[in-house]
Amino acid sequence: MAVVPYKDKDTSKRDQVAEMFDTISPKYDLLNHVLSGGIDILWRKRAIRELRTSKTPSFAPQTILDVASGTGDFAIEALTLKPKKIIGVDISEGMLAIGREKMKKRGLDHIIEMRAGDSEGLPFADNEFDAVIVSFGVRNFENLLKGLTDMHRVTRPGGVCVVLEFSNPRQFPFKQLYSFYSRTILPLIGRVVSKDASAYTYLPESVQAFPDGSNFLRIYEASGFTNTKWIPLTFGVASIYIGHKLAKS
C-alpha cells in the first residue's frame, strides 16, 4: 500500500502530494533549512558537483530539466554549470508560484522557467535535455519506475540524470538517532511551523518506505539508465544517484 500524506482521503498519491505541498509552500524553504540544520544546501551543492564531473572533468550541460522542482532551489544551484536554459516542473501550483517569484526577484526568470508538469508524463519531446535533476522528489512519485522512465525519455543520448533523495541510515548509533529525530522532533517542528501535521508525519514514513541504495539503483537501471552510481551522504541520511543515457552509436 502506498504511503500517502492524508490517510483519511480517498484520492491518489499524486493529488495528495500536490495538496500537501500547496498547503506547506509558504513555509517550505524555511522548514527545509531548519529541519536539516542547513545541510540540505550542502547536499545540493555536492549533487551539482557530482553532475559536473559525471562524464568529463567539466561536464557543461546547456539544457537542464529540474523535476519536482518545488520552489527552485536545486535549479538555482545548477546555475553554477552555466547552462543556457533550466526548466523546473512541479505538480504543486503553490510551490511554483513561490518559485516564480523567487526567480523574478533574483533576476533569474530569463534562465530558469517554472512550469506545471507531472514526472510521469513530462510535457517535453524525447531527448530534449542534456541533464535531468531532481532533489527530494522521487519518493513522492506515484509510480517510481514510470517517473524515472519518463525522465530517461527526455534525457538526450549521452546525457546524465542526478537524483538527490533522503535515505535510511544503516549504522549504529546514527540509525537510532535519526529514527528518533524523524519520528518525534521533525513532525513536531513541522506541525508548529507549517500548521500541517500530516506533511511532516508523511516525510519519515515516505523515507522509510522508499527503496533506497542498491534497491533504487535496480529501478534506475530498469528505467533505462546505465553506469549508475550511489553516493551516501551524512551517514546515509541522504543519497545521490547518478545515471547515464547511452549515447547513440
C-alpha atoms as a printed R data frame, in Angstrom:
    type eleno elety resid chain resno      x      y       z
1   ATOM     1    CA   MET     A     1  0.000  0.000   0.000
2   ATOM     2    CA   ALA     A     2  1.342  3.429  -0.996
3   ATOM     3    CA   VAL     A     3  2.410  5.857   1.724
4   ATOM     4    CA   VAL     A     4  0.293  9.000   1.384
5   ATOM     5    CA   PRO     A     5  0.088 12.291   3.317
6   ATOM     6    CA   TYR     A     6 -3.637 12.122   4.119
7   ATOM     7    CA   LYS     A     7 -4.714  8.605   5.038
8   ATOM     8    CA   ASP     A     8 -8.320  9.658   5.567
9   ATOM     9    CA   LYS     A     9 -8.755 10.817   1.957
10  ATOM    10    CA   ASP     A    10 -9.682  8.549  -0.928
11  ATOM    11    CA   THR     A    11 -7.583 10.339  -3.550
12  ATOM    12    CA   SER     A    12 -4.448  9.412  -5.486
13  ATOM    13    CA   LYS     A    13 -0.968  9.852  -4.057
14  ATOM    14    CA   ARG     A    14 -0.271 12.406  -6.803
15  ATOM    15    CA   ASP     A    15 -3.261 14.533  -5.788
16  ATOM    16    CA   GLN     A    16 -2.455 14.259  -2.079
17  ATOM    17    CA   VAL     A    17  1.194 15.225  -2.612
18  ATOM    18    CA   ALA     A    18  0.108 18.243  -4.680
19  ATOM    19    CA   GLU     A    19 -2.358 19.283  -1.952
20  ATOM    20    CA   MET     A    20  0.255 18.830   0.769
21  ATOM    21    CA   PHE     A    21  2.846 20.982  -0.988
22  ATOM    22    CA   ASP     A    22  0.260 23.639  -1.838
23  ATOM    23    CA   THR     A    23 -0.509 23.808   1.904
24  ATOM    24    CA   ILE     A    24  3.063 23.990   3.196
25  ATOM    25    CA   SER     A    25  4.556 26.026   0.319
26  ATOM    26    CA   PRO     A    26  4.744 29.361   2.226
27  ATOM    27    CA   LYS     A    27  6.980 27.763   4.886
28  ATOM    28    CA   TYR     A    28  8.675 25.084   2.786
29  ATOM    29    CA   ASP     A    29 12.084 26.727   2.271
30  ATOM    30    CA   LEU     A    30 12.361 27.782   5.920
31  ATOM    31    CA   LEU     A    31 11.429 24.334   7.199
32  ATOM    32    CA   ASN     A    32 13.843 22.602   4.836
33  ATOM    33    CA   HIS     A    33 16.774 24.586   6.160
34  ATOM    34    CA   VAL     A    34 15.720 24.474   9.823
35  ATOM    35    CA   LEU     A    35 14.915 20.756   9.931
36  ATOM    36    CA   SER     A    36 18.160 19.786   8.195
37  ATOM    37    CA   GLY     A    37 20.331 22.305  10.049
38  ATOM    38    CA   GLY     A    38 21.116 23.866   6.669
39  ATOM    39    CA   ILE     A    39 22.857 20.741   5.426
40  ATOM    40    CA   ASP     A    40 20.339 20.365   2.586
41  ATOM    41    CA   ILE     A    41 22.141 23.309   0.953
42  ATOM    42    CA   LEU     A    42 25.439 21.404   1.072
43  ATOM    43    CA   TRP     A    43 23.779 18.271  -0.289
44  ATOM    44    CA   ARG     A    44 22.531 20.190  -3.329
45  ATOM    45    CA   LYS     A    45 25.970 21.688  -3.920
46  ATOM    46    CA   ARG     A    46 27.541 18.221  -3.759
47  ATOM    47    CA   ALA     A    47 24.968 16.807  -6.176
48  ATOM    48    CA   ILE     A    48 25.711 19.508  -8.738
49  ATOM    49    CA   ARG     A    49 29.470 18.921  -8.323
50  ATOM    50    CA   GLU     A    50 28.868 15.237  -8.995
51  ATOM    51    CA   LEU     A    51 26.902 16.147 -12.115
52  ATOM    52    CA   ARG     A    52 29.724 18.385 -13.326
53  ATOM    53    CA   THR     A    53 32.286 15.580 -13.060
54  ATOM    54    CA   SER     A    54 29.995 12.698 -14.031
55  ATOM    55    CA   LYS     A    55 31.242 12.428 -17.632
56  ATOM    56    CA   THR     A    56 34.363 14.552 -18.004
57  ATOM    57    CA   PRO     A    57 36.374 16.759 -15.640
58  ATOM    58    CA   SER     A    58 33.935 19.555 -16.526
59  ATOM    59    CA   PHE     A    59 30.597 18.444 -17.985
60  ATOM    60    CA   ALA     A    60 28.659 21.558 -19.042
61  ATOM    61    CA   PRO     A    61 25.016 20.758 -19.876
62  ATOM    62    CA   GLN     A    62 23.330 23.566 -21.787
63  ATOM    63    CA   THR     A    63 19.737 22.470 -21.142
64  ATOM    64    CA   ILE     A    64 18.647 21.140 -17.741
65  ATOM    65    CA   LEU     A    65 15.307 19.841 -16.509
66  ATOM    66    CA   ASP     A    66 14.652 20.033 -12.761
67  ATOM    67    CA   VAL     A    67 11.847 17.576 -11.952
68  ATOM    68    CA   ALA     A    68  9.738 18.113  -8.809
69  ATOM    69    CA   SER     A    69 11.438 21.499  -8.673
70  ATOM    70    CA   GLY     A    70  9.369 22.896  -5.813
71  ATOM    71    CA   THR     A    71 10.472 26.481  -5.237
72  ATOM    72    CA   GLY     A    72 13.506 26.047  -7.466
73  ATOM    73    CA   ASP     A    73 16.468 25.793  -5.074
74  ATOM    74    CA   PHE     A    74 18.089 22.920  -6.993
75  ATOM    75    CA   ALA     A    75 17.585 24.759 -10.278
76  ATOM    76    CA   ILE     A    76 19.320 27.813  -8.808
77  ATOM    77    CA   GLU     A    77 22.255 25.678  -7.638
78  ATOM    78    CA   ALA     A    78 22.515 24.216 -11.153
79  ATOM    79    CA   LEU     A    79 23.292 27.704 -12.486
80  ATOM    80    CA   THR     A    80 26.902 27.071 -11.430
81  ATOM    81    CA   LEU     A    81 27.077 24.801 -14.505
82  ATOM    82    CA   LYS     A    82 26.385 27.876 -16.677
83  ATOM    83    CA   PRO     A    83 23.559 26.386 -18.743
84  ATOM    84    CA   LYS     A    84 21.606 28.332 -21.338
85  ATOM    85    CA   LYS     A    85 18.244 27.181 -20.002
86  ATOM    86    CA   ILE     A    86 16.790 25.418 -16.950
87  ATOM    87    CA   ILE     A    87 13.161 24.360 -16.762
88  ATOM    88    CA   GLY     A    88 11.699 23.406 -13.398
89  ATOM    89    CA   VAL     A    89  8.492 21.355 -13.317
90  ATOM    90    CA   ASP     A    90  6.251 20.548 -10.376
91  ATOM    91    CA   ILE     A    91  2.687 19.384  -9.711
92  ATOM    92    CA   SER     A    92  2.128 21.946  -6.938
93  ATOM    93    CA   GLU     A    93  0.943 25.336  -8.131
94  ATOM    94    CA   GLY     A    94  1.628 26.733  -4.657
95  ATOM    95    CA   MET     A    95  5.300 25.778  -4.846
96  ATOM    96    CA   LEU     A    96  5.586 27.002  -8.434
97  ATOM    97    CA   ALA     A    97  4.128 30.403  -7.528
98  ATOM    98    CA   ILE     A    98  6.772 30.895  -4.851
99  ATOM    99    CA   GLY     A    99  9.461 29.619  -7.203
100 ATOM   100    CA   ARG     A   100  8.460 32.032  -9.965
101 ATOM   101    CA   GLU     A   101  8.503 34.960  -7.538
102 ATOM   102    CA   LYS     A   102 11.926 33.851  -6.279
103 ATOM   103    CA   MET     A   103 13.332 33.776  -9.833
104 ATOM   104    CA   LYS     A   104 11.835 37.166 -10.642
105 ATOM   105    CA   LYS     A   105 13.270 38.799  -7.507
106 ATOM   106    CA   ARG     A   106 16.728 37.372  -8.244
107 ATOM   107    CA   GLY     A   107 16.620 38.308 -11.901
108 ATOM   108    CA   LEU     A   108 16.821 34.662 -12.961
109 ATOM   109    CA   ASP     A   109 13.487 34.259 -14.728
110 ATOM   110    CA   HIS     A   110 15.135 34.626 -18.150
111 ATOM   111    CA   ILE     A   111 17.187 31.471 -17.480
112 ATOM   112    CA   ILE     A   112 15.020 29.444 -15.092
113 ATOM   113    CA   GLU     A   113 11.438 28.817 -16.173
114 ATOM   114    CA   MET     A   114  8.961 27.228 -13.745
115 ATOM   115    CA   ARG     A   115  6.202 25.117 -15.324
116 ATOM   116    CA   ALA     A   116  3.421 22.821 -14.161
117 ATOM   117    CA   GLY     A   117  4.268 19.233 -15.025
118 ATOM   118    CA   ASP     A   118  3.960 15.638 -13.830
119 ATOM   119    CA   SER     A   119  7.026 13.402 -13.629
120 ATOM   120    CA   GLU     A   120  5.071 10.504 -15.099
121 ATOM   121    CA   GLY     A   121  4.057 12.449 -18.201
122 ATOM   122    CA   LEU     A   122  6.629 15.172 -18.741
123 ATOM   123    CA   PRO     A   123  5.461 17.746 -21.338
124 ATOM   124    CA   PHE     A   124  8.649 17.593 -23.387
125 ATOM   125    CA   ALA     A   125  9.956 15.900 -26.513
126 ATOM   126    CA   ASP     A   126 12.210 12.862 -26.454
127 ATOM   127    CA   ASN     A   127 15.932 13.567 -25.968
128 ATOM   128    CA   GLU     A   128 15.371 17.255 -25.138
129 ATOM   129    CA   PHE     A   129 17.704 17.850 -22.153
130 ATOM   130    CA   ASP     A   130 21.439 17.443 -21.613
131 ATOM   131    CA   ALA     A   131 20.796 16.756 -17.923
132 ATOM   132    CA   VAL     A   132 17.816 15.924 -15.739
133 ATOM   133    CA   ILE     A   133 17.968 16.574 -11.989
134 ATOM   134    CA   VAL     A   134 15.618 16.052  -9.060
135 ATOM   135    CA   SER     A   135 16.070 16.713  -5.345
136 ATOM   136    CA   PHE     A   136 13.869 15.191  -2.640
137 ATOM   137    CA   GLY     A   137 11.128 14.437  -5.137
138 ATOM   138    CA   VAL     A   138 11.317 10.885  -6.458
139 ATOM   139    CA   ARG     A   139  9.959  9.320  -3.277
140 ATOM   140    CA   ASN     A   140  6.777 11.315  -3.919
141 ATOM   141    CA   PHE     A   141  6.236  9.787  -7.367
142 ATOM   142    CA   GLU     A   142  3.062  7.734  -7.569
143 ATOM   143    CA   ASN     A   143  4.882  5.233  -9.808
144 ATOM   144    CA   LEU     A   144  8.657  5.433  -9.341
145 ATOM   145    CA   LEU     A   145  9.593  3.318 -12.355
146 ATOM   146    CA   LYS     A   146  7.218  5.207 -14.640
147 ATOM   147    CA   GLY     A   147  8.549  8.583 -13.469
148 ATOM   148    CA   LEU     A   148 12.194  7.578 -13.909
149 ATOM   149    CA   THR     A   149 11.422  6.077 -17.324
150 ATOM   150    CA   ASP     A   150  9.930  9.369 -18.497
151 ATOM   151    CA   MET     A   151 12.962 11.223 -17.143
152 ATOM   152    CA   HIS     A   152 15.117  8.856 -19.206
153 ATOM   153    CA   ARG     A   153 12.963  9.554 -22.275
154 ATOM   154    CA   VAL     A   154 13.582 13.329 -22.186
155 ATOM   155    CA   THR     A   155 17.322 12.967 -21.483
156 ATOM   156    CA   ARG     A   156 19.402 13.180 -24.641
157 ATOM   157    CA   PRO     A   157 21.675 10.277 -25.599
158 ATOM   158    CA   GLY     A   158 24.923 10.823 -23.720
159 ATOM   159    CA   GLY     A   159 23.133 12.902 -21.090
160 ATOM   160    CA   VAL     A   160 23.092 12.481 -17.322
161 ATOM   161    CA   CYS     A   161 20.434 12.216 -14.616
162 ATOM   162    CA   VAL     A   162 21.197 13.099 -10.987
163 ATOM   163    CA   VAL     A   163 18.799 12.241  -8.175
164 ATOM   164    CA   LEU     A   164 19.217 13.576  -4.628
165 ATOM   165    CA   GLU     A   165 16.928 11.887  -2.127
166 ATOM   166    CA   PHE     A   166 16.569 11.057   1.555
167 ATOM   167    CA   SER     A   167 17.626  7.564   2.576
168 ATOM   168    CA   ASN     A   168 17.768  5.432   5.704
169 ATOM   169    CA   PRO     A   169 20.965  5.411   7.795
170 ATOM   170    CA   ARG     A   170 22.135  1.869   8.462
171 ATOM   171    CA   GLN     A   171 24.885  2.192  11.066
172 ATOM   172    CA   PHE     A   172 24.599  2.372  14.868
173 ATOM   173    CA   PRO     A   173 24.106  4.811  16.565
174 ATOM   174    CA   PHE     A   174 23.135  7.196  13.765
175 ATOM   175    CA   LYS     A   175 20.358  4.897  12.585
176 ATOM   176    CA   GLN     A   176 18.700  5.048  16.012
177 ATOM   177    CA   LEU     A   177 19.296  8.797  16.482
178 ATOM   178    CA   TYR     A   178 17.905  9.632  13.066
179 ATOM   179    CA   SER     A   179 14.871  7.421  13.635
180 ATOM   180    CA   PHE     A   180 14.068  9.243  16.887
181 ATOM   181    CA   TYR     A   181 14.566 12.666  15.280
182 ATOM   182    CA   SER     A   182 12.498 11.923  12.179
183 ATOM   183    CA   ARG     A   183  9.618 10.317  14.058
184 ATOM   184    CA   THR     A   184  9.477 12.658  17.070
185 ATOM   185    CA   ILE     A   185 11.208 16.014  16.609
186 ATOM   186    CA   LEU     A   186 10.658 16.569  12.883
187 ATOM   187    CA   PRO     A   187  6.842 16.146  12.910
188 ATOM   188    CA   LEU     A   188  6.558 18.388  15.975
189 ATOM   189    CA   ILE     A   189  8.508 21.270  14.416
190 ATOM   190    CA   GLY     A   190  6.777 20.774  11.079
191 ATOM   191    CA   ARG     A   191  3.338 20.847  12.686
192 ATOM   192    CA   VAL     A   192  4.067 24.019  14.654
193 ATOM   193    CA   VAL     A   193  5.583 25.957  11.739
194 ATOM   194    CA   SER     A   194  3.568 24.699   8.755
195 ATOM   195    CA   LYS     A   195  0.247 24.013  10.546
196 ATOM   196    CA   ASP     A   196  0.021 20.745   8.596
197 ATOM   197    CA   ALA     A   197  0.655 17.762  10.846
198 ATOM   198    CA   SER     A   198  0.241 15.238   8.036
199 ATOM   199    CA   ALA     A   199  3.023 16.712   5.901
200 ATOM   200    CA   TYR     A   200  5.797 16.087   8.391
201 ATOM   201    CA   THR     A   201  4.420 12.754   9.512
202 ATOM   202    CA   TYR     A   202  4.407 11.706   5.854
203 ATOM   203    CA   LEU     A   203  8.075 12.665   5.431
204 ATOM   204    CA   PRO     A   204  9.645  9.995   7.696
205 ATOM   205    CA   GLU     A   205  7.077  7.423   6.565
206 ATOM   206    CA   SER     A   206  7.865  8.057   2.916
207 ATOM   207    CA   VAL     A   207 11.615  7.875   3.560
208 ATOM   208    CA   GLN     A   208 11.294  4.573   5.418
209 ATOM   209    CA   ALA     A   209  9.180  3.070   2.627
210 ATOM   210    CA   PHE     A   210 11.425  4.338  -0.194
211 ATOM   211    CA   PRO     A   211 13.616  1.740  -1.958
212 ATOM   212    CA   ASP     A   212 16.950  3.466  -1.345
213 ATOM   213    CA   GLY     A   213 20.545  2.458  -2.058
214 ATOM   214    CA   SER     A   214 21.085 -0.583  -4.250
215 ATOM   215    CA   ASN     A   215 17.317 -1.130  -4.422
216 ATOM   216    CA   PHE     A   216 16.920  2.263  -6.070
217 ATOM   217    CA   LEU     A   217 19.755  1.529  -8.492
218 ATOM   218    CA   ARG     A   218 17.895 -1.556  -9.713
219 ATOM   219    CA   ILE     A   219 14.820  0.546 -10.526
220 ATOM   220    CA   TYR     A   220 17.034  3.295 -12.000
221 ATOM   221    CA   GLU     A   221 18.597  0.769 -14.364
222 ATOM   222    CA   ALA     A   222 15.202 -0.779 -15.204
223 ATOM   223    CA   SER     A   223 14.102  2.678 -16.375
224 ATOM   224    CA   GLY     A   224 16.935  2.717 -18.905
225 ATOM   225    CA   PHE     A   225 19.815  4.485 -17.167
226 ATOM   226    CA   THR     A   226 23.251  2.854 -17.244
227 ATOM   227    CA   ASN     A   227 26.597  3.240 -15.484
228 ATOM   228    CA   THR     A   228 24.701  4.077 -12.299
229 ATOM   229    CA   LYS     A   229 26.324  5.200  -9.060
230 ATOM   230    CA   TRP     A   230 25.143  5.584  -5.454
231 ATOM   231    CA   ILE     A   231 26.813  8.121  -3.140
232 ATOM   232    CA   PRO     A   232 25.616  8.130   0.525
233 ATOM   233    CA   LEU     A   233 25.737 11.487   2.325
234 ATOM   234    CA   THR     A   234 25.925 12.359   6.043
235 ATOM   235    CA   PHE     A   235 25.951  8.807   7.432
236 ATOM   236    CA   GLY     A   236 23.302  7.783   4.909
237 ATOM   237    CA   VAL     A   237 20.640 10.396   5.731
238 ATOM   238    CA   ALA     A   238 20.589 11.324   2.038
239 ATOM   239    CA   SER     A   239 21.983  9.836  -1.152
240 ATOM   240    CA   ILE     A   240 22.999 10.961  -4.613
241 ATOM   241    CA   TYR     A   241 22.229  8.660  -7.535
242 ATOM   242    CA   ILE     A   242 23.830  9.194 -10.928
243 ATOM   243    CA   GLY     A   243 22.666  7.584 -14.163
244 ATOM   244    CA   HIS     A   244 23.663  7.944 -17.798
245 ATOM   245    CA   LYS     A   245 21.710  7.598 -21.021
246 ATOM   246    CA   LEU     A   246 23.654  5.662 -23.612
247 ATOM   247    CA   ALA     A   247 25.000  7.743 -26.461
248 ATOM   248    CA   LYS     A   248 23.923  6.745 -29.934
249 ATOM   249    CA   SER     A   249 26.498  4.582 -31.666
